Amino acid sequence: MALKTLRATGEMNAGMTIEVMCGEHKVYMDQPKNAGGADLGPAPPELILAAYAGCVGSLGRIIAMQDKIKLHGMTFEVEADYDPDCLLGRETTARAGFQEMRLKVKIDADLDDAGKQAFLDKIEARCPVGDNLINATTLVTVLDK
């Protein structure tokens, strides 16, 4: 199958607010008020957590439909730990990214616990957001003139 390219374009707005277009959808990111922002949206790292939860949920629906699983619902809790010193430019040996991310999923489906775990394993194997978190993706940054 041919590769599909996704694109997001963004720009700075007033204060710490960043406006990003993802297709036809506008997303605002900001910083909390105690960090100089207006708190008009989540901070960029929080969107990674949201994207992961959204990917798991979307794939849950797709796989349930494909496998004819009666899925009544799913709930997600995603949390991650990072050391903010790197992003703030302070002296640290910590990396800028998350040290660990944890996903807790509750599945309401006509499956026993083993079936729910197998269903979750299948979701994780097919989630592109999770794959990008686990595996190194080549990142190319270019100064646009």
N, C-alpha and C positions, 0 to 999 in steps of 0.2 A: 504494500500500500504506500502511496505517496505521503510524504511528510506534510503536515498542516502547520502553517505559521500563524501564531497568535501575536498580537501587537498591542502595546499600551503606549500612550503618549501623555506626557504630563508637563506641568509648569508650576512654578511657585506662585502663590497668591499672597495676600497680606499676612503679615506675621509669620508664623511657622506652618501655615496651611499649604498643602500641596494638592492640586487638582489633577486627577489622572483619568483619561478616557480609556476604557477597556471596551472596544467595539463601540456600541451605542450607549454604554453605561458610564456615568460619571461617578467617580469615587473620590471622596475627600479624606485626606489623612492630615493629622495635626498632632500636636504634642499637648500633654496635659497643661492646665493653667500653671501648675507649680514648676513647669519646665519652660515657661515662656510662651506657650501656645494658647489658643482660645478653646481648646478641647472640642473642636467642631467635627472630629472624626477620630477613628482609632489611629494609634501610632503605627508606622509601617510594620514593625515586627508582629503586632497584634493581628494584622491582616494575614500573615503567614499562618497563624493559628486558625483563623476563620477559613482560609482557603483549604486547609487540611480537613477541617470538620465538614466543609461543604463538599469536598471531593469524596470523602467517605460516605456521606449521606447520598450523594448523587449516584455513586457506584452501587450502593446498597439497593437503591430502587432499580437500577439497570439489571443487576445480577439477579435480584428477586424475580423480576419479570422474565428474564432469560431462563432461569432455573425453575420457574413456576412455584416459587416460595410465597406463601401468604404472609407478607410483611405488613404488620399493622403500624409500625413506627420504629424510630430509632432516636435516641438522644445521645449527645456527645459532650464531652468535657475534655478540652485540650489545654494543657499548661506547659510552659517551658521556662527554663532558667537561663539567664545570661548575666554577665558581669558588665554593667554600664560604663565602667571606667574606660574601656577601649573606645567606645563611641564618643565619650566626653573628652578624649585626648589625654587622659591621665596615664601616668606610668603604670603599666601592667604587663603581665605575661599572658593574660587571658586572651582568647580569641574574641572577635567581635560578635560572633553568632551564638546561637543557643548551645548550651552545654548538654542539655538533655531535653527532650520533648516527650510528654506523656499523654496518651489518648485513652480515655475511658469511654466505652460504648455500651449502652443498654439497648438490647434488641428485643422488640416485641414481635415475635413471629411464631408460627406453628412449627417450632423446632425444639428439640431437646438441647441441653447445654453443649453437647458435642457437635450437634448440627449448627448451633449458633457460632461456635468457635470456628468451624470449617467455613461457614459463610463469611465471618470476619477475616479469616486468612485469605480468602479469595478476593475480598475487597482490597485488602492491603497489597496484594500482589499486582492488582490492576490500577491502583491509584497513582496518577502521574505526579501529584503534589508530593505524596509520600516518597515516591521514587526519587524526586529531586532533592528531598531532604536527606535521604540515605546515601545516594550516589553523587559523586562529583559530576557537575555539569560544566562544560566549557563556558566560561564567561568572557565575552569579548567587549571591551569598553573602548570607544573611539571618541576623540574630541571632534565635534562637528564644527566646521568653520563657516 
